[in-house]
Amino acid sequence: MANDAAPQVIRREDYRPPAFLIEQVELGFVLEPSATRVTSRLHLRRNPEAGTPDAPLVLDGQALTLDGIALDGREIAADAYAVDDESLTVAAMPDTGVLEVRTTIDPKANTALEGLYLSNGVFCTQCEAEGFRRITYFPDRPDVMTRYTVRIEADKAACPVMLSNGNPIDRGELGGGRHFAVWQDPHPKPCYLFALVAGDLGVVRDGFTTRSGRKVDLRIYTEHDKVDQCDHAMVSLKKSMKWDEDVFGLEYDLDIFMIVAVSDFNMGAMENKGLNIFNTKYILAKPETATDADYQGIERVVAHEYFHNWTGDRVTCRDWFQLTLKEGLTVFRDQQFSGDMNDAAVQRITDVRRLRSAQFPEDAGPLAHPIRPDSYIEINNFYTTTVYEKGAEVIRMIHTLIGPKNFRRGMDLYFERFDNQAVTCEDFVKAMEDASGRDLGQFRRWYAQAGTPRIEARGRHDETGRRYTLTLRQTCPPTPGQPEKEPFHLPVALGLLDPAGQPVPLRLEGENTEGATSRVLDLTELEQTFVFENVPSAPVPSLLRGFSAPAILDAGYRDAELRHLLAHDTDPFARWEAGQTLALHVMLALIADAQAGRPLALSPGVIEAFGEVLDDQAVAPAFKAQMLALPAQSYLGEQMAVIDPDAVLAVHRFVRKALADALRPHFRTLYDAMTGEARAFSVDADAIGRRSLALTALGYLSAGGNEDGMVLVLDLLAKRATMTEVIAALAILSETERPERTEAFEAFHAKWRHDALVTDKWFGLQAMAQVSDSVERTEALLRHPDYVATNPNRVRSVLGAFAAGNPTGFHREDGKGYALVGREIRELDGMNPQVAARMTQSFGRWRRYDAGRQERMQAELRAILAKPGLSRDVREIAQKSLEG
C-alpha cells in the first residue's frame, strides 16, 4: 500500500504468539470480476500461550470493502469494532466464538497480483507472503494454521472450472446459469497457502500410485489451446513424486494434486497445498517453442513446488523471518533432484554460477542480509537469492558436515517432531544435531551473519619430513549493521595432486591410518593449520571441492598450478574452477592493459590449455561446454575495484575472438561432431549436452563477426532448428550490424507473436544486445504494441533483461540507461510494487562504479524516493540502496 509516512520496521525480536487461534474457517466466494463477495466464518479461540487474556481481536485487511460483521450469529454494532486501511479490530472479543465477516473486493482492478485477481479472464490467487489480507479480514501470519472449507459460486459459462485446496466434497447447479463447488482441506495450513482458481480452462490428467498403493489424481490446468504443452510438466511432476519417496521417504497426502498455469504472476510458482499456481513460463513447453533451458527450468520448478508439500506446507514457518527454513531447504532438495535427473557436475556448476552472479553481489552491497534477517519493512523484498540460494548452500553444508545418512535421519526426525506445525530455523538445526550427534552451535552463525566469507589458503611442503602444511584463514567484510563478524564454521573439501597428477592419500598429523584422497576440513577459527604426513613431493592442493562452502577462495595459485588442476583434478567442480580461475587471471590482466591503452595479446599457454580441453575426448559434452565457457561479464566486473563495463565487454570479446582465431579448426570439428548425426528431438541429458556444446562452439566460430561462423548462424535460422538453436543464433546476430539481423527478428516476431512466452524471448534478446544504441532500442521495445506493462513476464523480458543483462547499455556513460529504468520503475510502482521493487535493486551497487556513474545512479534513486505515494516495497529498496 502506498504511504508517504515513515514505514513501520518489523523486527524478529518482537515476535509474539497470536492472541487468537482459528480452529477452522468456512469461506464463501460469489465471484464477479469487479465485485466479488467474500464471506468468512472464523471459529476463534483465545490462545493461552499468548499471555494476553484481554487483548482485542485484530485482523489484517487491505483494499477491502466491509459489508457486515457478526459474532455468533448476531450483527456487531458499529461502535464495537474499528476499521482502518490495514486492519479490523474487535475490542471486546470473548475467549471463543464464530466471527462472520462479509466483504467485497475488485479482482479486475488488482494489478498488484496479490490476493484474488483476474488473469486473462481467470480468477486466481497469490497469497504469499501477505496477500490473503486482500481477500478477507484475517490474522495474516504463518503461525495461525487452520482447516479450510471453501464454497465457490460463479457463472458457469465463464467459470466451468472452480478449484481450491484439498479434496472436492460437493458441487451443484444454482439456476440462472450459475453453479457452485465445495472444497475441503483436511490439513491445517496458514492462510498464505490458500488458493482459488476459477475460469474456463483445459486440463491434462494423469495419475500416480504412491509406494503404499494409494492412487493420486494428477491434473494440470491451462488455457484450452495450450494443453498440448503440459506433457513435460506432468512427466516432471511424476518424477518428483517418485524421487521424494525414494530419497526422503515422503508420500503425497491428498487424493488429488493440481497445477494451474496463469499468464500474470509475480513469481515463478506457488506451492499452495494441493493446488499449485504457476507462471506459464514454468509449465508450458513443446519442441517448437521451448528451449532446453525452458525444459530444465520446468522440471526444476515443478519439483521445487511439489517438494514444498512437506518442506513448507506440512511443516511451515513460524514467522516470515524463518523464510529460508522452507525455501533454502527446498532449493537444496530441487538442486539434488536436478542433479540426479541430469548431469550432477553440470548442475552444481550451474547452481554456483547463479550464486556468484546474483547472491555474492547482494552479500557485498547495501541490501546484504543474513539468510534469516533480523528486520524488514516489506516482506516481499526478502524473497532474495540470499534467502533461497545461499540458504540452500547452508543446508548443503549441513549435509556435508553430518553426511547423507545422518541428514536423512535428521529430516525424518524433523517431520516426526513438527508435522503440521509452524516452526523456526533452530528447530531444524536441532533435529540435525540430535540425529547426527554433531554440535552445530557455531554453524548457526550462518543464519545470523551476512556477507560472503573469504578463505585464504597457503601451503608449504617439507621434502625432508615428507609433510605438507596447509594454512587456512577466514575473513568476512562488514555488512550493513554488522561491522564485525565472528568466525564461521566452514567445511573445506580438499584433495592433493602430486606432480604426475595422481591423488595423494590424506593423513593428518597424528592419525594412525592413511586416509582417503579427498576429505573435509573443519575451518572454525580465524586461522588454522593442517599438517599432512607422508607426502613425498610438493603437491597442488585442490580446494573447496564441489564448492563445499559459499565462500571466495584465494589459494594464490600460479597459472602452472591451475593448468595442472585443469588437466588432472578428479573433482569435476574443482577442475572447472581451475579453468575459470586461469581465464580470470588472464582477463583481469587484459582489462588493466585495455584501461591503460596497451595492446592486447593472449598468451600461448592459455590457448594451449583451451586446446587441450577441446581435444579431450573423455569429457562429456555438457561438462565440456561448461569448461569452454568464459567467466561471465558480471563475475569479471565484480573482481575489479571499480567496475568498468566497457573494458570488461571489450576484453571478453577480444579473448573469445583470439581463442576462436587460434583454435578455429578444433571448434569446427567439435561443431560438426555435435551436429552431424541426425537425431530425433529429445530433452534428455545427452541431447541437451550435445546441443550445448555445439552452440558453445558456434559462439566461438562466429566471434567478431567471422564470416564462416555467421554462415552457420544464418543456416540455423533458415532450417527447422530447435528453439534452443534459433535463440542462440538470434543472440549472436543481435549484437551485429548485419542486415540479416533486422530481417531475422522481424520474421521471428511475425511467426511467434501470438505465443506470449516466445515473444518474451524476442523482447529479451533485443534488450540484452550490447550495441551502441541499446538504450534507444530498449526505448522502442517499451513502445512496442506487444509490450504490456501489467504483465510481469513482459516487464522482466524488457526492463529486467536490460537492467540485469545489458551492463554496457544500463551503465552507459551518459546515464540514459539509468534514466530509462528509473522512469519505468516510477510508473510500475503504481501498478505492481513487487515488480517495481525488484527492478529498483539494479541501482543498489552504485558504489562499485566510477564517480560519474555513481552520481547518476544516486540521482535516479532520489527521484524514485521523491515520487508521491511510493510503495513500501520500492521505498525500502531505494532507501537502503542510497544509504548503504
Secondary structure, DSSP 8 states (H G I E B T S, - for coil): -B--S----EEGGG----SEEEEEEEEEEE--SS-EEEEEEEEEEE-GGG--TT--EEEE-SS-EEEEEEETTEE--GGGEEE-SSEEEESS--SEEEEEEEEEE-GGG-TT--EEEEETTEEEEE-TTTTGGGTS-B--STT--BEEEEEEEEETTT-SEEEESSEEEEEEEEETTEEEEEEE--S-B-GGG--EEEES-EEEEEEEE-TTS-EEEEEEEE-GGGGGG-HHHHHHHHHHHHHHHHHH-----SSEEEEEEES--SSSEE--TTEEEEEGGGT---TTT--HHHHHHHHHHHHHHHHTTTBTTTEEESSGGGHHHHHHHHHHHHHHHHHHHS-HHHHHHHHHHHIIIIIHHHHTSTT---SS-SEES-GGGG-SHIIIIIHHHHHHHHHHHH-HHHHHHHHHHHHHHHTTEEE-HHHHHHHHHHHHT---TGGGHHHH--S--EEEEEEEEETTTTEEEEEEEEE---BTTB-S-----EEEEEEEE-TTS-B----BTT-SS---S-EEEEE-SSEEEEEEE---S--EEEESGGG-SS-EEE----HHHHHHHHHH-SSHHHHHHHHHHHHHHHHHHHHHHHHHT------HHHHHHHHHHHH-TTS-HHHHHHHH----HHHHHHTSSS--HHHHHHHHHHHHHHHHHHHHHHHHHHHHHHHSS------SHHHHHHHHHHHHHHHHHTGGG-HHHHHHHHHHHHTT--HHHHHHHHHHHHTS--HHHHHHHHHHHHHHTT-HHHHHHHHHHHHH---TTHHHHHHHHHTSTT--TT-HHHHIIIIIHHHHH-HHHHT-TTSHHHHHHHHHHHHHHTT-HHHHHHHHGGGTTGGGS-HHHHHHHHHHHHHHHTSTT-BHHHHHHHHHHHH-
